[in-house]
Amino acid sequence: MLCLTCRRVRPALSVADYTAARARLITRHGLCLCAPPVPANVTRGT
Ligand SMILES: [Zn+2]
């Protein structure tokens, strides 16, 4: 759940991730602002 780079809470990926415990972590540690890992080979329709 925590970002390994900035040690903050990573953005939720699904609605199930929006929990009270997670919200509490965000208030304590803050929200991760790192860019999400994007695959370099994102090609569509090829
Ligand atoms: Zn981060």
mmCIF file of the protein (N, C-alpha, C, O) and its ligand, coordinates in Angstrom:
data_MODEL
# 
_entry.id   MODEL 
# 
loop_
_entity.id 
_entity.type 
_entity.pdbx_number_of_molecules 
1 polymer     1 
2 non-polymer 1 
# 
_entity_poly.entity_id                      1 
_entity_poly.type                           'polypeptide(L)' 
_entity_poly.nstd_linkage                   no 
_entity_poly.nstd_monomer                   no 
_entity_poly.pdbx_seq_one_letter_code       MLCLTCRRVRPALSVADYTAARARLITRHGLCLCAPPVPANVTRGT 
_entity_poly.pdbx_seq_one_letter_code_can   MLCLTCRRVRPALSVADYTAARARLITRHGLCLCAPPVPANVTRGT 
_entity_poly.pdbx_strand_id                 A 
# 
loop_
_entity_poly_seq.entity_id 
_entity_poly_seq.num 
_entity_poly_seq.mon_id 
_entity_poly_seq.hetero 
1 1  MET n 
1 2  LEU n 
1 3  CYS n 
1 4  LEU n 
1 5  THR n 
1 6  CYS n 
1 7  ARG n 
1 8  ARG n 
1 9  VAL n 
1 10 ARG n 
1 11 PRO n 
1 12 ALA n 
1 13 LEU n 
1 14 SER n 
1 15 VAL n 
1 16 ALA n 
1 17 ASP n 
1 18 TYR n 
1 19 THR n 
1 20 ALA n 
1 21 ALA n 
1 22 ARG n 
1 23 ALA n 
1 24 ARG n 
1 25 LEU n 
1 26 ILE n 
1 27 THR n 
1 28 ARG n 
1 29 HIS n 
1 30 GLY n 
1 31 LEU n 
1 32 CYS n 
1 33 LEU n 
1 34 CYS n 
1 35 ALA n 
1 36 PRO n 
1 37 PRO n 
1 38 VAL n 
1 39 PRO n 
1 40 ALA n 
1 41 ASN n 
1 42 VAL n 
1 43 THR n 
1 44 ARG n 
1 45 GLY n 
1 46 THR n 
# 
loop_
_struct_asym.id 
_struct_asym.entity_id 
A 1 
B 2 
# 
loop_
_chem_comp.id 
_chem_comp.type 
_chem_comp.mon_nstd_flag 
ALA 'L-peptide linking' y 
ARG 'L-peptide linking' y 
ASN 'L-peptide linking' y 
ASP 'L-peptide linking' y 
CYS 'L-peptide linking' y 
GLY 'peptide linking'   y 
HIS 'L-peptide linking' y 
ILE 'L-peptide linking' y 
LEU 'L-peptide linking' y 
MET 'L-peptide linking' y 
PRO 'L-peptide linking' y 
SER 'L-peptide linking' y 
THR 'L-peptide linking' y 
TYR 'L-peptide linking' y 
VAL 'L-peptide linking' y 
ZN  non-polymer         . 
# 
_pdbx_entity_nonpoly.entity_id   2 
_pdbx_entity_nonpoly.name        ? 
_pdbx_entity_nonpoly.comp_id     ZN 
# 
_pdbx_nonpoly_scheme.asym_id         B 
_pdbx_nonpoly_scheme.entity_id       2 
_pdbx_nonpoly_scheme.mon_id          ZN 
_pdbx_nonpoly_scheme.ndb_seq_num     1 
_pdbx_nonpoly_scheme.pdb_seq_num     101 
_pdbx_nonpoly_scheme.auth_seq_num    101 
_pdbx_nonpoly_scheme.pdb_mon_id      ZN 
_pdbx_nonpoly_scheme.auth_mon_id     ZN 
_pdbx_nonpoly_scheme.pdb_strand_id   A 
_pdbx_nonpoly_scheme.pdb_ins_code    . 
# 
loop_
_atom_site.group_PDB 
_atom_site.id 
_atom_site.type_symbol 
_atom_site.label_atom_id 
_atom_site.label_alt_id 
_atom_site.label_comp_id 
_atom_site.label_asym_id 
_atom_site.label_entity_id 
_atom_site.label_seq_id 
_atom_site.pdbx_PDB_ins_code 
_atom_site.Cartn_x 
_atom_site.Cartn_y 
_atom_site.Cartn_z 
_atom_site.occupancy 
_atom_site.B_iso_or_equiv 
_atom_site.pdbx_formal_charge 
_atom_site.auth_seq_id 
_atom_site.auth_comp_id 
_atom_site.auth_asym_id 
_atom_site.auth_atom_id 
_atom_site.pdbx_PDB_model_num 
ATOM   1   N  N  . MET A 1 1  ? 0.828   -1.204 0.000   1.00 0.00 ? 1   MET A N  1 
ATOM   2   C  CA . MET A 1 1  ? 0.000   0.000  0.000   1.00 0.00 ? 1   MET A CA 1 
ATOM   3   C  C  . MET A 1 1  ? 0.860   1.250  0.000   1.00 0.00 ? 1   MET A C  1 
ATOM   4   O  O  . MET A 1 1  ? 0.506   2.256  -0.614  1.00 0.00 ? 1   MET A O  1 
ATOM   5   N  N  . LEU A 1 2  ? 2.008   1.182  0.701   1.00 0.00 ? 2   LEU A N  1 
ATOM   6   C  CA . LEU A 1 2  ? 2.894   2.340  0.757   1.00 0.00 ? 2   LEU A CA 1 
ATOM   7   C  C  . LEU A 1 2  ? 3.863   2.345  -0.413  1.00 0.00 ? 2   LEU A C  1 
ATOM   8   O  O  . LEU A 1 2  ? 4.328   1.300  -0.867  1.00 0.00 ? 2   LEU A O  1 
ATOM   9   N  N  . CYS A 1 3  ? 4.155   3.551  -0.888  1.00 0.00 ? 3   CYS A N  1 
ATOM   10  C  CA . CYS A 1 3  ? 5.104   3.692  -1.988  1.00 0.00 ? 3   CYS A CA 1 
ATOM   11  C  C  . CYS A 1 3  ? 6.512   3.456  -1.463  1.00 0.00 ? 3   CYS A C  1 
ATOM   12  O  O  . CYS A 1 3  ? 6.881   3.970  -0.407  1.00 0.00 ? 3   CYS A O  1 
ATOM   13  N  N  . LEU A 1 4  ? 7.293   2.683  -2.198  1.00 0.00 ? 4   LEU A N  1 
ATOM   14  C  CA . LEU A 1 4  ? 8.648   2.370  -1.755  1.00 0.00 ? 4   LEU A CA 1 
ATOM   15  C  C  . LEU A 1 4  ? 9.601   3.521  -2.049  1.00 0.00 ? 4   LEU A C  1 
ATOM   16  O  O  . LEU A 1 4  ? 10.716  3.556  -1.529  1.00 0.00 ? 4   LEU A O  1 
ATOM   17  N  N  . THR A 1 5  ? 9.173   4.446  -2.867  1.00 0.00 ? 5   THR A N  1 
ATOM   18  C  CA . THR A 1 5  ? 10.039  5.560  -3.239  1.00 0.00 ? 5   THR A CA 1 
ATOM   19  C  C  . THR A 1 5  ? 9.920   6.721  -2.255  1.00 0.00 ? 5   THR A C  1 
ATOM   20  O  O  . THR A 1 5  ? 10.926  7.218  -1.748  1.00 0.00 ? 5   THR A O  1 
ATOM   21  N  N  . CYS A 1 6  ? 8.714   7.140  -1.994  1.00 0.00 ? 6   CYS A N  1 
ATOM   22  C  CA . CYS A 1 6  ? 8.518   8.300  -1.125  1.00 0.00 ? 6   CYS A CA 1 
ATOM   23  C  C  . CYS A 1 6  ? 7.914   7.912  0.224   1.00 0.00 ? 6   CYS A C  1 
ATOM   24  O  O  . CYS A 1 6  ? 7.688   8.770  1.078   1.00 0.00 ? 6   CYS A O  1 
ATOM   25  N  N  . ARG A 1 7  ? 7.655   6.616  0.410   1.00 0.00 ? 7   ARG A N  1 
ATOM   26  C  CA . ARG A 1 7  ? 7.140   6.119  1.697   1.00 0.00 ? 7   ARG A CA 1 
ATOM   27  C  C  . ARG A 1 7  ? 5.777   6.680  2.035   1.00 0.00 ? 7   ARG A C  1 
ATOM   28  O  O  . ARG A 1 7  ? 5.402   6.768  3.204   1.00 0.00 ? 7   ARG A O  1 
ATOM   29  N  N  . ARG A 1 8  ? 5.044   7.056  1.015   1.00 0.00 ? 8   ARG A N  1 
ATOM   30  C  CA . ARG A 1 8  ? 3.697   7.571  1.258   1.00 0.00 ? 8   ARG A CA 1 
ATOM   31  C  C  . ARG A 1 8  ? 2.673   6.602  0.700   1.00 0.00 ? 8   ARG A C  1 
ATOM   32  O  O  . ARG A 1 8  ? 3.016   5.595  0.080   1.00 0.00 ? 8   ARG A O  1 
ATOM   33  N  N  . VAL A 1 9  ? 1.417   6.924  0.930   1.00 0.00 ? 9   VAL A N  1 
ATOM   34  C  CA . VAL A 1 9  ? 0.352   6.020  0.514   1.00 0.00 ? 9   VAL A CA 1 
ATOM   35  C  C  . VAL A 1 9  ? 0.091   6.185  -0.975  1.00 0.00 ? 9   VAL A C  1 
ATOM   36  O  O  . VAL A 1 9  ? -0.146  7.292  -1.459  1.00 0.00 ? 9   VAL A O  1 
ATOM   37  N  N  . ARG A 1 10 ? 0.136   5.083  -1.684  1.00 0.00 ? 10  ARG A N  1 
ATOM   38  C  CA . ARG A 1 10 ? -0.109  5.149  -3.118  1.00 0.00 ? 10  ARG A CA 1 
ATOM   39  C  C  . ARG A 1 10 ? -1.604  5.323  -3.393  1.00 0.00 ? 10  ARG A C  1 
ATOM   40  O  O  . ARG A 1 10 ? -2.439  4.874  -2.608  1.00 0.00 ? 10  ARG A O  1 
ATOM   41  N  N  . PRO A 1 11 ? -1.937  5.973  -4.503  1.00 0.00 ? 11  PRO A N  1 
ATOM   42  C  CA . PRO A 1 11 ? -3.345  6.174  -4.861  1.00 0.00 ? 11  PRO A CA 1 
ATOM   43  C  C  . PRO A 1 11 ? -4.073  4.845  -4.982  1.00 0.00 ? 11  PRO A C  1 
ATOM   44  O  O  . PRO A 1 11 ? -3.502  3.845  -5.418  1.00 0.00 ? 11  PRO A O  1 
ATOM   45  N  N  . ALA A 1 12 ? -5.318  4.847  -4.596  1.00 0.00 ? 12  ALA A N  1 
ATOM   46  C  CA . ALA A 1 12 ? -6.101  3.626  -4.649  1.00 0.00 ? 12  ALA A CA 1 
ATOM   47  C  C  . ALA A 1 12 ? -6.343  3.203  -6.096  1.00 0.00 ? 12  ALA A C  1 
ATOM   48  O  O  . ALA A 1 12 ? -6.599  4.024  -6.976  1.00 0.00 ? 12  ALA A O  1 
ATOM   49  N  N  . LEU A 1 13 ? -6.251  1.903  -6.303  1.00 0.00 ? 13  LEU A N  1 
ATOM   50  C  CA . LEU A 1 13 ? -6.442  1.388  -7.645  1.00 0.00 ? 13  LEU A CA 1 
ATOM   51  C  C  . LEU A 1 13 ? -7.887  0.978  -7.890  1.00 0.00 ? 13  LEU A C  1 
ATOM   52  O  O  . LEU A 1 13 ? -8.327  0.864  -9.034  1.00 0.00 ? 13  LEU A O  1 
ATOM   53  N  N  . SER A 1 14 ? -8.616  0.758  -6.807  1.00 0.00 ? 14  SER A N  1 
ATOM   54  C  CA . SER A 1 14 ? -10.009 0.349  -6.954  1.00 0.00 ? 14  SER A CA 1 
ATOM   55  C  C  . SER A 1 14 ? -10.812 0.896  -5.787  1.00 0.00 ? 14  SER A C  1 
ATOM   56  O  O  . SER A 1 14 ? -10.254 1.393  -4.810  1.00 0.00 ? 14  SER A O  1 
ATOM   57  N  N  . VAL A 1 15 ? -12.116 0.799  -5.901  1.00 0.00 ? 15  VAL A N  1 
ATOM   58  C  CA . VAL A 1 15 ? -12.987 1.317  -4.848  1.00 0.00 ? 15  VAL A CA 1 
ATOM   59  C  C  . VAL A 1 15 ? -12.755 0.567  -3.538  1.00 0.00 ? 15  VAL A C  1 
ATOM   60  O  O  . VAL A 1 15 ? -12.928 1.124  -2.454  1.00 0.00 ? 15  VAL A O  1 
ATOM   61  N  N  . ALA A 1 16 ? -12.367 -0.685 -3.649  1.00 0.00 ? 16  ALA A N  1 
ATOM   62  C  CA . ALA A 1 16 ? -12.145 -1.511 -2.463  1.00 0.00 ? 16  ALA A CA 1 
ATOM   63  C  C  . ALA A 1 16 ? -10.969 -1.004 -1.646  1.00 0.00 ? 16  ALA A C  1 
ATOM   64  O  O  . ALA A 1 16 ? -10.833 -1.339 -0.469  1.00 0.00 ? 16  ALA A O  1 
ATOM   65  N  N  . ASP A 1 17 ? -10.111 -0.188 -2.275  1.00 0.00 ? 17  ASP A N  1 
ATOM   66  C  CA . ASP A 1 17 ? -8.938  0.327  -1.564  1.00 0.00 ? 17  ASP A CA 1 
ATOM   67  C  C  . ASP A 1 17 ? -9.278  1.530  -0.699  1.00 0.00 ? 17  ASP A C  1 
ATOM   68  O  O  . ASP A 1 17 ? -8.484  1.933  0.151   1.00 0.00 ? 17  ASP A O  1 
ATOM   69  N  N  . TYR A 1 18 ? -10.439 2.097  -0.911  1.00 0.00 ? 18  TYR A N  1 
ATOM   70  C  CA . TYR A 1 18 ? -10.830 3.267  -0.121  1.00 0.00 ? 18  TYR A CA 1 
ATOM   71  C  C  . TYR A 1 18 ? -11.367 2.827  1.231   1.00 0.00 ? 18  TYR A C  1 
ATOM   72  O  O  . TYR A 1 18 ? -12.578 2.733  1.433   1.00 0.00 ? 18  TYR A O  1 
ATOM   73  N  N  . THR A 1 19 ? -10.461 2.561  2.144   1.00 0.00 ? 19  THR A N  1 
ATOM   74  C  CA . THR A 1 19 ? -10.877 2.103  3.468   1.00 0.00 ? 19  THR A CA 1 
ATOM   75  C  C  . THR A 1 19 ? -10.553 3.167  4.502   1.00 0.00 ? 19  THR A C  1 
ATOM   76  O  O  . THR A 1 19 ? -9.778  4.089  4.245   1.00 0.00 ? 19  THR A O  1 
ATOM   77  N  N  . ALA A 1 20 ? -11.156 3.026  5.669   1.00 0.00 ? 20  ALA A N  1 
ATOM   78  C  CA . ALA A 1 20 ? -10.912 3.997  6.736   1.00 0.00 ? 20  ALA A CA 1 
ATOM   79  C  C  . ALA A 1 20 ? -9.462  3.947  7.190   1.00 0.00 ? 20  ALA A C  1 
ATOM   80  O  O  . ALA A 1 20 ? -8.850  4.978  7.469   1.00 0.00 ? 20  ALA A O  1 
ATOM   81  N  N  . ALA A 1 21 ? -8.921  2.738  7.259   1.00 0.00 ? 21  ALA A N  1 
ATOM   82  C  CA . ALA A 1 21 ? -7.525  2.588  7.671   1.00 0.00 ? 21  ALA A CA 1 
ATOM   83  C  C  . ALA A 1 21 ? -6.589  3.257  6.671   1.00 0.00 ? 21  ALA A C  1 
ATOM   84  O  O  . ALA A 1 21 ? -5.589  3.868  7.047   1.00 0.00 ? 21  ALA A O  1 
ATOM   85  N  N  . ARG A 1 22 ? -6.933  3.129  5.381   1.00 0.00 ? 22  ARG A N  1 
ATOM   86  C  CA . ARG A 1 22 ? -6.097  3.726  4.353   1.00 0.00 ? 22  ARG A CA 1 
ATOM   87  C  C  . ARG A 1 22 ? -6.180  5.251  4.423   1.00 0.00 ? 22  ARG A C  1 
ATOM   88  O  O  . ARG A 1 22 ? -5.172  5.941  4.268   1.00 0.00 ? 22  ARG A O  1 
ATOM   89  N  N  . ALA A 1 23 ? -7.367  5.761  4.654   1.00 0.00 ? 23  ALA A N  1 
ATOM   90  C  CA . ALA A 1 23 ? -7.538  7.207  4.777   1.00 0.00 ? 23  ALA A CA 1 
ATOM   91  C  C  . ALA A 1 23 ? -6.739  7.746  5.951   1.00 0.00 ? 23  ALA A C  1 
ATOM   92  O  O  . ALA A 1 23 ? -6.204  8.853  5.899   1.00 0.00 ? 23  ALA A O  1 
ATOM   93  N  N  . ARG A 1 24 ? -6.667  6.956  7.000   1.00 0.00 ? 24  ARG A N  1 
ATOM   94  C  CA . ARG A 1 24 ? -5.901  7.381  8.176   1.00 0.00 ? 24  ARG A CA 1 
ATOM   95  C  C  . ARG A 1 24 ? -4.416  7.416  7.852   1.00 0.00 ? 24  ARG A C  1 
ATOM   96  O  O  . ARG A 1 24 ? -3.696  8.298  8.318   1.00 0.00 ? 24  ARG A O  1 
ATOM   97  N  N  . LEU A 1 25 ? -3.965  6.472  7.066   1.00 0.00 ? 25  LEU A N  1 
ATOM   98  C  CA . LEU A 1 25 ? -2.557  6.444  6.667   1.00 0.00 ? 25  LEU A CA 1 
ATOM   99  C  C  . LEU A 1 25 ? -2.218  7.662  5.830   1.00 0.00 ? 25  LEU A C  1 
ATOM   100 O  O  . LEU A 1 25 ? -1.134  8.233  5.954   1.00 0.00 ? 25  LEU A O  1 
ATOM   101 N  N  . ILE A 1 26 ? -3.153  8.054  4.975   1.00 0.00 ? 26  ILE A N  1 
ATOM   102 C  CA . ILE A 1 26 ? -2.912  9.202  4.106   1.00 0.00 ? 26  ILE A CA 1 
ATOM   103 C  C  . ILE A 1 26 ? -2.787  10.478 4.933   1.00 0.00 ? 26  ILE A C  1 
ATOM   104 O  O  . ILE A 1 26 ? -1.954  11.337 4.643   1.00 0.00 ? 26  ILE A O  1 
ATOM   105 N  N  . THR A 1 27 ? -3.613  10.592 5.953   1.00 0.00 ? 27  THR A N  1 
ATOM   106 C  CA . THR A 1 27 ? -3.547  11.785 6.792   1.00 0.00 ? 27  THR A CA 1 
ATOM   107 C  C  . THR A 1 27 ? -2.243  11.818 7.582   1.00 0.00 ? 27  THR A C  1 
ATOM   108 O  O  . THR A 1 27 ? -1.745  12.890 7.927   1.00 0.00 ? 27  THR A O  1 
ATOM   109 N  N  . ARG A 1 28 ? -1.703  10.663 7.861   1.00 0.00 ? 28  ARG A N  1 
ATOM   110 C  CA . ARG A 1 28 ? -0.462  10.610 8.637   1.00 0.00 ? 28  ARG A CA 1 
ATOM   111 C  C  . ARG A 1 28 ? 0.772   10.731 7.752   1.00 0.00 ? 28  ARG A C  1 
ATOM   112 O  O  . ARG A 1 28 ? 1.705   11.470 8.069   1.00 0.00 ? 28  ARG A O  1 
ATOM   113 N  N  . HIS A 1 29 ? 0.771   9.999  6.641   1.00 0.00 ? 29  HIS A N  1 
ATOM   114 C  CA . HIS A 1 29 ? 1.978   9.932  5.812   1.00 0.00 ? 29  HIS A CA 1 
ATOM   115 C  C  . HIS A 1 29 ? 1.884   10.807 4.565   1.00 0.00 ? 29  HIS A C  1 
ATOM   116 O  O  . HIS A 1 29 ? 2.899   11.204 3.992   1.00 0.00 ? 29  HIS A O  1 
ATOM   117 N  N  . GLY A 1 30 ? 0.655   11.100 4.155   1.00 0.00 ? 30  GLY A N  1 
ATOM   118 C  CA . GLY A 1 30 ? 0.495   11.855 2.934   1.00 0.00 ? 30  GLY A CA 1 
ATOM   119 C  C  . GLY A 1 30 ? 0.264   10.932 1.753   1.00 0.00 ? 30  GLY A C  1 
ATOM   120 O  O  . GLY A 1 30 ? 0.411   9.715  1.856   1.00 0.00 ? 30  GLY A O  1 
ATOM   121 N  N  . LEU A 1 31 ? -0.099  11.528 0.636   1.00 0.00 ? 31  LEU A N  1 
ATOM   122 C  CA . LEU A 1 31 ? -0.395  10.735 -0.546  1.00 0.00 ? 31  LEU A CA 1 
ATOM   123 C  C  . LEU A 1 31 ? 0.800   10.731 -1.502  1.00 0.00 ? 31  LEU A C  1 
ATOM   124 O  O  . LEU A 1 31 ? 1.459   11.751 -1.700  1.00 0.00 ? 31  LEU A O  1 
ATOM   125 N  N  . CYS A 1 32 ? 1.059   9.575  -2.082  1.00 0.00 ? 32  CYS A N  1 
ATOM   126 C  CA . CYS A 1 32 ? 2.176   9.428  -3.015  1.00 0.00 ? 32  CYS A CA 1 
ATOM   127 C  C  . CYS A 1 32 ? 1.934   10.294 -4.240  1.00 0.00 ? 32  CYS A C  1 
ATOM   128 O  O  . CYS A 1 32 ? 0.849   10.302 -4.821  1.00 0.00 ? 32  CYS A O  1 
ATOM   129 N  N  . LEU A 1 33 ? 2.985   11.027 -4.615  1.00 0.00 ? 33  LEU A N  1 
ATOM   130 C  CA . LEU A 1 33 ? 2.873   11.893 -5.787  1.00 0.00 ? 33  LEU A CA 1 
ATOM   131 C  C  . LEU A 1 33 ? 3.782   11.423 -6.914  1.00 0.00 ? 33  LEU A C  1 
ATOM   132 O  O  . LEU A 1 33 ? 3.959   12.121 -7.913  1.00 0.00 ? 33  LEU A O  1 
ATOM   133 N  N  . CYS A 1 34 ? 4.352   10.247 -6.748  1.00 0.00 ? 34  CYS A N  1 
ATOM   134 C  CA . CYS A 1 34 ? 5.224   9.710  -7.785  1.00 0.00 ? 34  CYS A CA 1 
ATOM   135 C  C  . CYS A 1 34 ? 4.389   9.356  -9.023  1.00 0.00 ? 34  CYS A C  1 
ATOM   136 O  O  . CYS A 1 34 ? 3.207   9.026  -8.919  1.00 0.00 ? 34  CYS A O  1 
ATOM   137 N  N  . ALA A 1 35 ? 5.016   9.432  -10.168 1.00 0.00 ? 35  ALA A N  1 
ATOM   138 C  CA . ALA A 1 35 ? 4.323   9.040  -11.388 1.00 0.00 ? 35  ALA A CA 1 
ATOM   139 C  C  . ALA A 1 35 ? 4.124   7.537  -11.374 1.00 0.00 ? 35  ALA A C  1 
ATOM   140 O  O  . ALA A 1 35 ? 5.041   6.786  -11.040 1.00 0.00 ? 35  ALA A O  1 
ATOM   141 N  N  . PRO A 1 36 ? 2.934   7.100  -11.735 1.00 0.00 ? 36  PRO A N  1 
ATOM   142 C  CA . PRO A 1 36 ? 2.674   5.665  -11.763 1.00 0.00 ? 36  PRO A CA 1 
ATOM   143 C  C  . PRO A 1 36 ? 3.526   4.985  -12.820 1.00 0.00 ? 36  PRO A C  1 
ATOM   144 O  O  . PRO A 1 36 ? 3.789   5.561  -13.876 1.00 0.00 ? 36  PRO A O  1 
ATOM   145 N  N  . PRO A 1 37 ? 3.955   3.767  -12.542 1.00 0.00 ? 37  PRO A N  1 
ATOM   146 C  CA . PRO A 1 37 ? 4.779   3.031  -13.501 1.00 0.00 ? 37  PRO A CA 1 
ATOM   147 C  C  . PRO A 1 37 ? 4.002   2.721  -14.764 1.00 0.00 ? 37  PRO A C  1 
ATOM   148 O  O  . PRO A 1 37 ? 2.996   2.013  -14.741 1.00 0.00 ? 37  PRO A O  1 
ATOM   149 N  N  . VAL A 1 38 ? 4.493   3.270  -15.872 1.00 0.00 ? 38  VAL A N  1 
ATOM   150 C  CA . VAL A 1 38 ? 3.825   3.048  -17.154 1.00 0.00 ? 38  VAL A CA 1 
ATOM   151 C  C  . VAL A 1 38 ? 4.686   2.144  -18.022 1.00 0.00 ? 38  VAL A C  1 
ATOM   152 O  O  . VAL A 1 38 ? 5.853   2.448  -18.267 1.00 0.00 ? 38  VAL A O  1 
ATOM   153 N  N  . PRO A 1 39 ? 4.128   1.052  -18.484 1.00 0.00 ? 39  PRO A N  1 
ATOM   154 C  CA . PRO A 1 39 ? 4.882   0.161  -19.376 1.00 0.00 ? 39  PRO A CA 1 
ATOM   155 C  C  . PRO A 1 39 ? 5.351   0.885  -20.622 1.00 0.00 ? 39  PRO A C  1 
ATOM   156 O  O  . PRO A 1 39 ? 4.594   1.650  -21.219 1.00 0.00 ? 39  PRO A O  1 
ATOM   157 N  N  . ALA A 1 40 ? 6.584   0.653  -21.015 1.00 0.00 ? 40  ALA A N  1 
ATOM   158 C  CA . ALA A 1 40 ? 7.146   1.367  -22.160 1.00 0.00 ? 40  ALA A CA 1 
ATOM   159 C  C  . ALA A 1 40 ? 6.560   0.885  -23.480 1.00 0.00 ? 40  ALA A C  1 
ATOM   160 O  O  . ALA A 1 40 ? 6.532   1.610  -24.474 1.00 0.00 ? 40  ALA A O  1 
ATOM   161 N  N  . ASN A 1 41 ? 6.099   -0.347 -23.459 1.00 0.00 ? 41  ASN A N  1 
ATOM   162 C  CA . ASN A 1 41 ? 5.615   -0.924 -24.718 1.00 0.00 ? 41  ASN A CA 1 
ATOM   163 C  C  . ASN A 1 41 ? 4.098   -0.941 -24.762 1.00 0.00 ? 41  ASN A C  1 
ATOM   164 O  O  . ASN A 1 41 ? 3.482   -1.982 -24.991 1.00 0.00 ? 41  ASN A O  1 
ATOM   165 N  N  . VAL A 1 42 ? 3.504   0.217  -24.541 1.00 0.00 ? 42  VAL A N  1 
ATOM   166 C  CA . VAL A 1 42 ? 2.054   0.305  -24.616 1.00 0.00 ? 42  VAL A CA 1 
ATOM   167 C  C  . VAL A 1 42 ? 1.628   0.577  -26.058 1.00 0.00 ? 42  VAL A C  1 
ATOM   168 O  O  . VAL A 1 42 ? 1.691   1.711  -26.533 1.00 0.00 ? 42  VAL A O  1 
ATOM   169 N  N  . THR A 1 43 ? 1.208   -0.442 -26.719 1.00 0.00 ? 43  THR A N  1 
ATOM   170 C  CA . THR A 1 43 ? 0.769   -0.279 -28.094 1.00 0.00 ? 43  THR A CA 1 
ATOM   171 C  C  . THR A 1 43 ? -0.616  -0.904 -28.244 1.00 0.00 ? 43  THR A C  1 
ATOM   172 O  O  . THR A 1 43 ? -0.896  -1.966 -27.690 1.00 0.00 ? 43  THR A O  1 
ATOM   173 N  N  . ARG A 1 44 ? -1.456  -0.239 -28.988 1.00 0.00 ? 44  ARG A N  1 
ATOM   174 C  CA . ARG A 1 44 ? -2.811  -0.740 -29.136 1.00 0.00 ? 44  ARG A CA 1 
ATOM   175 C  C  . ARG A 1 44 ? -3.114  -1.037 -30.604 1.00 0.00 ? 44  ARG A C  1 
ATOM   176 O  O  . ARG A 1 44 ? -2.793  -0.256 -31.500 1.00 0.00 ? 44  ARG A O  1 
ATOM   177 N  N  . GLY A 1 45 ? -3.730  -2.171 -30.812 1.00 0.00 ? 45  GLY A N  1 
ATOM   178 C  CA . GLY A 1 45 ? -4.206  -2.490 -32.147 1.00 0.00 ? 45  GLY A CA 1 
ATOM   179 C  C  . GLY A 1 45 ? -3.132  -3.011 -33.084 1.00 0.00 ? 45  GLY A C  1 
ATOM   180 O  O  . GLY A 1 45 ? -3.436  -3.337 -34.232 1.00 0.00 ? 45  GLY A O  1 
ATOM   181 N  N  . THR A 1 46 ? -1.913  -3.098 -32.646 1.00 0.00 ? 46  THR A N  1 
ATOM   182 C  CA . THR A 1 46 ? -0.862  -3.561 -33.556 1.00 0.00 ? 46  THR A CA 1 
ATOM   183 C  C  . THR A 1 46 ? -0.851  -5.075 -33.652 1.00 0.00 ? 46  THR A C  1 
ATOM   184 O  O  . THR A 1 46 ? -0.030  -5.641 -34.374 1.00 0.00 ? 46  THR A O  1 
HETATM 185 ZN ZN . ZN  B 2 .  ? 5.666   7.684  -4.163  1.00 0.00 2 101 ZN  A ZN 1 
# 
